[in-house]
Amino acid sequence: MTILVTGATGRIGSAVVDHLAQAGAPVRALTCSPEKARFPTGVEAVAGDPADIDAMRAALTGIDTLFLLVANVPDELTHVKRRWNGTPDRLPIGALTHSR
């Protein structure tokens, strides 16, 4: 069960990444600059932006749970649904967590 966290370098996102990693969960962290990010050992840092559909599709590969914690659009959940061109049941994830 791999978990993708967007906004992983932000105040909330970094706390979520740290907590998940400490709990032993496999975490993938989406960030614009993975080479600059400081994540706990074992966290997979991937380059991308939620506004880039190709980057999001690549980041979502193999993901079971998604934390949408980036605030670069007014409503990230609606944005992802529209960009994915479908409804939540068509997203390749089992759980979706959204925070404003």
WOLIN-V291995 format. One record per pair of residues at least 12 apart in sequence whose ideal C-beta (glycine too) atoms are under 6 Angstrom apart, sorted by the first residue. I is the first residue (numbers start at 1). J is the second residue. Records with the same first field share a line. If there is no record, write none. Layout:
I = J, J
This chain:
1 = 64
2 = 26, 28, 62, 63, 64
3 = 20, 25, 27, 65
4 = 28, 59, 63, 66
5 = 17, 29, 67
6 = 30, 50, 68, 69, 70
7 = 69, 70
8 = 29, 30, 31
9 = 31, 37
12 = 69
13 = 69
16 = 67
17 = 29, 39
21 = 40, 43
27 = 43
28 = 44, 46
29 = 43, 45
30 = 46, 48, 59
31 = 45
34 = 47
46 = 59
50 = 70
53 = 83
60 = 92
63 = 93
64 = 94
65 = 95
66 = 93, 96
67 = 97
68 = 98
69 = 99
77 = 98
